[in-house]
Amino acid sequence: MAGSRGNGTPGVPRGRNYLKAHHAAWAVFHPAWIPEPLDPSVEELKRIRVAAGTVAAVGVYTFVEGGFALKEMLENLLIACGVLLLIAPLTVGVMLWIWRRTGSLRTLRPALLRALGLLLTFVASVVATVLLLQHNSSLGGSMLIIPMGLFTLWMVWFVGAGALRVTGNFFGTAAVHRSLPPLLAMVTSWLMALPDLFTGDLHGLGLGLGIVFILGAPVTVTAIALYEMARLKRGYGIRLTEHPALHPAQGLGNFRSPYGR
């Protein structure tokens, strides 16, 4: 975030203002227990991919659909949350089964519970925002329409900023194992893209552009994730199949501020 920084820590705003939705989202979805990224270049690639994906998605839902297709975007957002709730714990469970062969899992429980809490908090905020957007029109001429409208806009911005945070840290799973965020990003991106591909829902695009649009996200996510895991292995000796105790995610001076970076 550009501008003044507080207390000399990079990326920390001078003051906390929870009336600003992005400040609240940083505090909630990027808490202090999430470790600093080991490779800033990978984080930059993630930000570029998210920005490009957002522009592409808004373009498709606005111009190709013949007007801003809010209903379809909300439905897809809810589907994505459902996929996260199912696939993220399942993927982590598979990795726990692998790690249990070489060490105890008891020490991982606190970090796992915090990550699960972050996931549930994000899903709950998405569902609440979708419900607000769907039912605001029912207020009609009520005195509540203005404050509820403002609160809904705040929630939309909060969820959007939160999505950027969790895209980078994948619900703090790096506190469990550094290679978990790229693994989870790959698995969920493919599982969210394949249904559209199999059902032929190309969002009004032609066959070629539709396939590129649908596969663009999982392909780029996979490329960045594999690059990140390769950098972790080559630069720090961290392998996905190794027990997290061999490479503790948290080290001295490795804690983020509540706002993160």
Sequence and secondary structure as in RCSB ss.txt:
>XXXX:A:sequence
MAGSRGNGTPGVPRGRNYLKAHHAAWAVFHPAWIPEPLDPSVEELKRIRVAAGTVAAVGVYTFVEGGFALKEMLE
NLLIACGVLLLIAPLTVGVMLWIWRRTGSLRTLRPALLRALGLLLTFVASVVATVLLLQHNSSLGGSMLIIPMGL
FTLWMVWFVGAGALRVTGNFFGTAAVHRSLPPLLAMVTSWLMALPDLFTGDLHGLGLGLGIVFILGAPVTVTAIA
LYEMARLKRGYGIRLTEHPALHPAQGLGNFRSPYGR
>XXXX:A:secstr
  S BSTT TT BSS  TTSHHHHHHHHHS TTSB  S HHHHHHHHHHHHHHHHHHHHIIIIITTS  HHHHHH
HHHHHHHHHHHHHHHHHHHHHHHHTTTS SGGGHHHHHHHHHHHHHHHHHHHHHHHHHHHGGGGTT TTHHHHHH
HHHHHHHHHHHHHHHHHHHTTTGGGT TTHHHHHHHHHHHHHHHHHHHHT  TT  HHHHHHHHHHHHHHHHHHH
HHHHHHHHHHH   TTS GGGS S  TT B  TT  
